[in-house]
């Protein structure tokens, strides 16, 4: 078990794990997000090293590994990591694919990576942790590395998932640290009147 002392409270792991055990996983699509497919088709995302924080049981890590990416998936729910590691055993042996049960607010890779695919982690964090998470994303990426972010849009007042207002995101990921690309804008439909606004940011 990794050190999770810095996470928002000691009950977080159990709370998210219980959602998996109780099948309260409405965020799961069961298929690769169309936004990711579009970014790949448009050539914005090229094979290299990539992190997927809050990967859960999503198929994206294995899918990207099969395309030649060197993938690391992060989550702190034990059953999510167990699921992903079981899937590795069904995959070709030559894939560069690994999973870590960690606290995303403290964990660091051995080397900065080329890209981060941010699908469901930011919106799952309490808003008070957003600044710390943005700093982590900066640390994870090499200069010039790309953040492929899907910002959750929800009419609900509380969460998770928490609403990620685009203007608030531009303040969080400010111009001194990030360059917001004018290309690759995507709207991805989610469940229950939710949408994800896809944007590509480059780490300065």
C-alpha positions as CSV (number, residue, x, y, z in Angstrom):
1,X,0.0,0.0,0.0
2,X,1.3,3.4,-1.0
3,X,1.3,6.5,1.3
4,X,-2.0,8.3,1.0
5,X,-1.6,10.6,4.0
6,X,-1.8,13.7,1.9
7,X,-5.1,12.8,0.2
8,X,-8.2,14.8,1.1
9,X,-9.1,12.5,4.0
10,X,-8.4,9.0,5.2
11,X,-11.8,7.7,4.0
12,X,-11.2,8.6,0.4
13,X,-9.8,5.2,-0.7
14,X,-12.6,3.3,1.0
15,X,-15.3,5.6,-0.4
16,X,-14.2,5.2,-4.0
17,X,-13.6,1.5,-3.5
18,X,-17.1,1.1,-2.2
19,X,-18.5,2.7,-5.3
20,X,-16.8,0.0,-7.4
21,X,-18.0,-2.7,-5.1
22,X,-21.6,-1.3,-5.1
23,X,-21.5,-0.8,-8.9
24,X,-22.0,3.0,-8.5
25,X,-19.7,3.7,-11.5
26,X,-21.8,5.9,-13.7
27,X,-18.7,7.6,-15.1
28,X,-17.6,4.4,-16.9
29,X,-18.4,4.3,-20.6
30,X,-17.3,0.7,-21.3
31,X,-15.6,1.9,-24.5
32,X,-12.9,4.3,-25.6
33,X,-14.0,8.0,-25.4
34,X,-14.7,9.3,-28.9
35,X,-12.7,12.5,-27.9
36,X,-9.6,10.4,-27.6
37,X,-10.2,8.8,-31.0
38,X,-10.7,12.2,-32.6
39,X,-7.4,13.5,-31.1
40,X,-5.6,10.4,-32.5
41,X,-7.3,10.6,-35.9
42,X,-6.4,14.3,-36.2
43,X,-2.8,13.6,-35.4
44,X,-2.7,15.7,-32.2
45,X,-1.6,12.7,-30.0
46,X,1.4,10.7,-31.2
47,X,2.9,7.6,-29.6
48,X,5.2,8.4,-26.6
49,X,5.1,8.3,-22.9
50,X,1.7,9.0,-21.4
51,X,0.0,9.1,-18.0
52,X,-3.7,8.5,-17.4
53,X,-4.6,9.7,-13.8
54,X,-7.7,8.3,-12.3
55,X,-7.7,5.6,-15.0
56,X,-10.2,3.4,-13.1
57,X,-11.3,0.4,-15.2
58,X,-11.3,2.3,-18.5
59,X,-10.1,0.7,-21.7
60,X,-8.0,3.6,-22.8
61,X,-4.7,2.5,-21.2
62,X,-4.7,-0.9,-23.0
63,X,-6.0,0.7,-26.2
64,X,-3.2,3.3,-26.3
65,X,-0.6,0.7,-25.4
66,X,-1.6,-1.4,-28.4
67,X,-1.0,1.7,-30.5
68,X,2.6,1.8,-29.3
69,X,2.3,4.2,-26.4
70,X,4.3,3.7,-23.2
71,X,1.3,4.0,-20.7
72,X,1.1,4.4,-17.0
73,X,-2.3,4.4,-15.4
74,X,-2.9,5.8,-11.9
75,X,-5.7,5.2,-9.4
76,X,-6.1,4.8,-5.7
77,X,-9.0,2.3,-5.7
78,X,-7.6,-1.1,-5.2
79,X,-10.1,-3.0,-7.3
80,X,-9.6,-0.6,-10.3
81,X,-5.9,-1.4,-10.3
82,X,-6.5,-5.1,-9.8
83,X,-8.9,-5.0,-12.8
84,X,-6.3,-3.3,-15.0
85,X,-3.5,-5.6,-14.0
86,X,-5.7,-8.6,-14.8
87,X,-6.4,-7.1,-18.2
88,X,-2.6,-6.9,-18.8
89,X,-2.4,-10.7,-18.5
90,X,-4.8,-10.9,-21.5
91,X,-2.7,-8.5,-23.6
92,X,0.3,-9.1,-25.8
93,X,3.5,-9.4,-23.7
94,X,5.4,-6.7,-25.5
95,X,3.1,-3.8,-24.5
96,X,4.5,-1.0,-22.4
97,X,1.7,-0.8,-19.9
98,X,1.8,-0.5,-16.1
99,X,-0.6,0.6,-13.3
100,X,0.2,2.3,-9.9
101,X,-2.1,2.6,-6.9
102,X,-1.0,6.0,-5.8
103,X,-2.2,9.4,-4.5
104,X,-2.1,11.7,-7.6
105,X,-1.5,14.7,-5.4
106,X,1.9,13.4,-4.3
107,X,3.1,10.8,-6.8
108,X,5.8,11.7,-9.3
109,X,7.1,9.7,-12.3
110,X,10.8,8.8,-12.6
111,X,11.0,11.0,-15.7
112,X,8.6,13.6,-17.1
113,X,6.3,12.3,-19.8
114,X,5.2,13.4,-23.3
115,X,1.5,13.6,-22.6
116,X,-1.2,13.3,-20.0
117,X,-4.8,12.1,-20.8
118,X,-7.0,13.8,-18.2
119,X,-10.5,12.3,-18.5
120,X,-12.1,11.9,-15.0
121,X,-9.5,12.8,-12.4
122,X,-9.9,16.6,-12.1
123,X,-13.6,16.5,-11.8
124,X,-13.4,13.8,-9.1
125,X,-11.2,15.8,-6.9
126,X,-12.6,18.3,-4.3
127,X,-12.2,21.8,-5.9
128,X,-9.9,22.8,-3.0
129,X,-7.3,20.4,-4.4
130,X,-7.3,21.7,-8.0
131,X,-4.3,24.0,-7.6
132,X,-2.2,21.2,-6.1
133,X,-3.3,18.9,-9.0
134,X,-2.4,21.5,-11.6
135,X,1.0,21.7,-10.1
136,X,1.3,17.9,-10.3
137,X,0.3,18.0,-14.0
138,X,3.1,20.5,-14.5
139,X,5.6,18.3,-12.8
140,X,4.5,15.2,-14.7
141,X,4.9,16.7,-18.2
142,X,8.2,17.6,-19.9
143,X,8.4,21.2,-21.3
144,X,6.4,21.1,-24.5
145,X,4.4,18.1,-23.3
146,X,0.7,18.0,-24.0
147,X,-2.2,17.8,-21.6
148,X,-5.3,16.3,-23.3
149,X,-8.0,17.5,-20.9
150,X,-11.7,16.7,-20.8
151,X,-13.3,19.3,-18.6
152,X,-16.6,18.1,-17.1
153,X,-19.7,20.2,-17.6
154,X,-22.5,19.3,-15.3
155,X,-25.7,21.1,-14.2
156,X,-25.4,19.6,-10.7
157,X,-24.2,21.9,-7.8
158,X,-22.2,19.3,-6.0
159,X,-20.1,16.2,-6.9
160,X,-18.2,14.3,-7.8
161,X,-18.2,14.9,-10.6
162,X,-17.6,18.6,-10.0
163,X,-18.3,21.2,-12.7
164,X,-15.2,22.4,-14.4
165,X,-16.2,25.8,-15.7
166,X,-14.1,26.7,-18.7
167,X,-13.3,30.2,-17.5
168,X,-12.2,28.8,-14.1
169,X,-10.0,26.3,-16.0
170,X,-8.3,29.1,-17.9
171,X,-7.5,30.7,-14.6
172,X,-6.3,27.4,-13.1
173,X,-4.2,26.6,-16.1
174,X,-2.9,30.1,-16.6
175,X,-1.0,31.5,-19.6
176,X,2.3,31.8,-17.7
177,X,2.4,28.0,-17.3
178,X,0.2,26.6,-20.1
179,X,-0.5,27.4,-23.7
180,X,-4.1,26.7,-24.8
181,X,-4.1,25.4,-28.3
182,X,-6.7,26.7,-30.8
183,X,-7.0,23.3,-32.4
184,X,-8.4,20.0,-31.1
185,X,-11.5,21.4,-29.5
186,X,-14.0,18.6,-28.8
187,X,-17.4,18.3,-27.1
188,X,-18.0,14.8,-25.8
189,X,-21.4,13.8,-24.6
190,X,-21.6,12.1,-21.2
191,X,-24.5,10.6,-19.2
192,X,-27.2,12.5,-17.3
193,X,-27.0,15.8,-19.2
194,X,-23.3,16.0,-18.7
195,X,-20.7,17.0,-21.3
196,X,-16.9,17.1,-21.5
197,X,-15.2,19.9,-23.3
198,X,-11.9,18.6,-24.7
199,X,-9.0,21.0,-24.9
200,X,-5.3,20.5,-25.6
201,X,-2.8,22.4,-23.4
202,X,0.9,22.6,-23.8
203,X,3.2,22.8,-20.8
204,X,5.4,25.8,-21.1
